[in-house]
Amino acid sequence: QGPLAGHVLRMLGAEVVRVEPPGGDPMRWLPPLADGTSARFTALNAGKQVVEADLTTARGRDAVRALTAEADVFLHNWAPGKAGLLGLDDFDLLPARPALVYAWASGFGDTLGDRPPLGTDYLAQVHSGLAAAVRPHGEPPAPSLMTLTDVLGGLVCAQGVLAALAARERTGRGGRVDSSLVSAAALIPRPAHRARWTPLDRPLPTADGHLYLGPEARAHPEAVRELLDRSLTTEECRHRLAAHGLTATPVHTDLAALARDPAFRTAIAPPDPVTGHARPHAPWEFA
């Protein structure tokens, strides 16, 4: 969530400096790799400046303090208590830089004592009930592999930073902004009872892939049965349904194809002519 929060702020125009240990963050080499660097790491950190500092040394910590002395925001997602041990907590930095916005993106915050559980996305999903909510009735609870709270937590952290910066315009002072995976999870509405999925709630097989039905199509199962045939291609099925006012969309499994999908024209940049890799555009369009 921390890297994503910084990524969002960078896309909104912030100059983001990432502090990494000497030799670079080990996450840089986490597969899958693209041009020798983790594709996931690049997606979250492209465009950020990098400063290497060994925070176990006084010199490294002083380097971070020097950065924060001129920064608008200091953001980290360390475990509870680590910032204090490093001398980089809000009460260490704010006296020297009262205008600083100090943001902490954690797993469980500091409400569970000095030794809270390891704050990972999957644990937050399970603890918050999301792991049960995302599975249909009859299936055991299991967290989504899409790291829902990591993503939402990053967005919530970035929003908190922006709110603090807006408040600073009025007061002239910064302050501390705390967010967590579980506080982000609490924002997600979930049904009182786990849903019972019908066959039409799942992607339907076609001759060349799968098709997912919109709500009005799922509400008319008899019409769907009459119109669809597994011998038809995905596009043929979609056109048949559309002719009767029923919505459906193809299920994409080749993510590389999204760069050529008209629906993603403003969301994904064309593949780089040198590397061949596509990257998301900023997700906002301002006019």
N, C-alpha and C positions, 0 to 999 in steps of 0.2 A: 504493500500500500504506500510506503514512503516513496519509492522510485516513481510510482504512477502519479502521486500527488505532485512531485517535482516536474514530471513530464507534462501534466496538464498546465501547470503554471508557466512552463517554458513555451507551450503552444499559444498561450495567451500573451506572450511577449516578454516574460521575465528572463533575465540572464541568470541561469542556474549553474552553480559550481558544485560539483559532486566531489566529496572527500573520500578517497579510497586508500587502502593500506599500500605500503611500498610494494611495487610489482604489479599492482592492479587488483581489483576485486576478483576473487575466484569465480564469481558468477559469470564473468566474461567468457569462460570456457565451458559453460554448461551446454550440452547438446540440446537441440540440433544447432550446428554451426553454419554461419553464412559468412564467407570470406574470412574464415578463421576466428570469428567471434560469435558468441551465442546469439542466435536470432532473437530470442526473448529479451536478452540484455540490450541489444541494439534497439529494439522496438521501444523500450522504456527509457533509454538514456541517450539516444541520438540527439546531437545538438547541445548537450551539456558540456561545460568545461570540466576538466578534471584536475584536482590537486591531490597529490599523494602525501599522506601524513601518518606517521606511526603514533597512534593515540596512546600507546603504552609508555611513551616518553614525554618528558616535559616540553621538549622542542616541538613535537608533533601537536601537543595540546595548545601550545602558544601560537602555532600556525593557524589553528582553527579560531582561536580568540582574535587574532589579527584580522581574519576574514569577517568575523561577526561584527567587528568594530565599525565596519563600513557597510554592512549588509542591511537589507530591509527585513529579511526573514532567515531564521535558522530552523531547519526542519530535520527531525530524526525519528527513527522507529526502534530505538534501543529498548532492551528489557528494562523493567522498572528498577530504578536505583543506579543504573549504569552511568547515566549522565552526571549524577552527583558524585560518583566515585572518580569520574574523569575531571571533575571541576568544570563541567560544561552544562550545568543545570540553569534554569531560568534565573535563580537568585545569584548565580555566578556571573551571568552575562548581561542581564538587564541594567544593573547599576552603571556599567560603563557605556551602555547603549540603550537609553530609555525608549528610543523609538523602535527598537527591535521587536518584531513579532516572533515569538518563540513557540514553535509548533511541535507537538509530540504525538505521533501516530503509533498506538500500541495495540496489543492483542486484547488484553482484558483490563487495561488501565491499571490503577493501583488500588482498586477496591478490595482485592482478595489477599491483602497482606504483603509482607516482604518477599514471599516466595510464591507468586502466582503461577498457574500452569503456563507452559510454553505457549506463546500466543500465535499459533498457526491458523491459517484460514480454515482448514478442515476441523480443528478443535472448536473454533468459533461457530462454525455451522452446526456442529453437533450440540454444543452447549446452548445455543440460542433457539434450537428447535427447527432451524432451516433444513437440516438433514432429513427430518421427518416430513416436512412440508413439501419438499421437491420430489418425493417418491409417492406413487399412487397407493391407494389402499391395497393391502395384501402383500406389499413388498417391505422388507426390513428397511429402517432408516439408513441412509447412506449419503454422505456429502456430495454435492455436485463437483465434478472434476474441473469445472470452469472457475474455481476459486472466487465464488461470488462475493464473499466479504472482503477479500483482498482488493477487488476492483471497486466495490462500493466504498470501502474504507478509504481508498486513495482519493476518490471523488469528494467524499465528505471532508477529508483533511484539507484538500485544496480549497473547498468552499469556506471552511473555517478561516483559512489564511486570508482569503479575499475579504471576508467580513471584517477581520481584524484590521486589515489595511484600510478598508473604507472607514472604519471607526477612527483610525489614526488621523485621517484627513480632518476630522472634527476636533479631536482631542490633542493631537500632536504627540501622543504617547502610544507605544506598542503594548505588549502584554503577552500572556500565555494562552495558547489554544490547544486543548487536548481533544483527541478523538481516538476511537478504538474500533477493532473489528466487531466486537459485540454491540457497540452503540450503533454502528452502521447496520448490522443485522437486524436490530430492533426496528429500523425504518421499513423493512420489507413486510408488507401485509401478508398474512397467511390464513388459510381457511380454518374454521373451527374444527372441521372434520376432513380427513384426508380423502381426496377425490377417488372415485371408482372410475377407472378408465374403460371406455368402450373400444372396440376394434377401430372405430373411426377416429379416435383420439390419437392414434399412432400413425406414423407415415405409411402410406399404402404403396405396395410394390407396383411398378409399371414395367414395360418391356425393356426400358433402358435406365431405370433408377427408381426413385421414390417420389411421391407427391404428398404434401400435407394439406389437409382441408381447412378452410376458414370456418368460423363459427356457424355461419348460415348453412354451409354445406353439411356440417356435422349434425345440424338440427333436422336435416332431411335425408335420413339414411336410405329410404326407398328410392329416392331420385338418384342418389349416388350409385346405388347398385345397378340401376337401369342404364346409367350413362357410361359407367366405367367398365373397362375390360383390361385384363393384364396383358393382352396382346398389343395394346396401344402404347405408344411412347408417352413420356411425361408431358410433352408439349401437346400432343393430341388429347390427352386426358384433360389438361388444363383448359384448352379451347372448348372442349365439349361442355365442361362445367360453366365456363364463362358465358357461353351462349344461352344458358338457362339462369344467369344471374348469380351463379355460385362461385365463390372465390377459392382458389387453391394456389399453392406455390411449390416450385420444385425444391427438393432437398439437395442442397449443395454439399458435396463431400470433398471436392477438389478446391481448396481455398485459393489456389493460384488463379482459378478462373474468375474470382470475384473482381480482379483488376480489369476484366473485360466486360463485366456486367453493367449495363446502363444504370441499374438502380444504385450502383456504388460510384457513379461518375464523379460526384463531388466529395466522396468519402475516402477514396483510395487514389493515390497518385499513380500514374502510369509506371510500369517497370523501369528501373534505371537502365539507360542504354548500355552502361558498362557492366554493372553487376547482374542485371536482369531481375533484381529484387524490387518488389512493390512495397510501399509503406503507406500507412493511413495519413490522410490529410488531417488538419485540425477539424474537429467534428462540428464546428460552428460556421455559419455563413452570416456575416454582418453586412448590412446595407445602409 
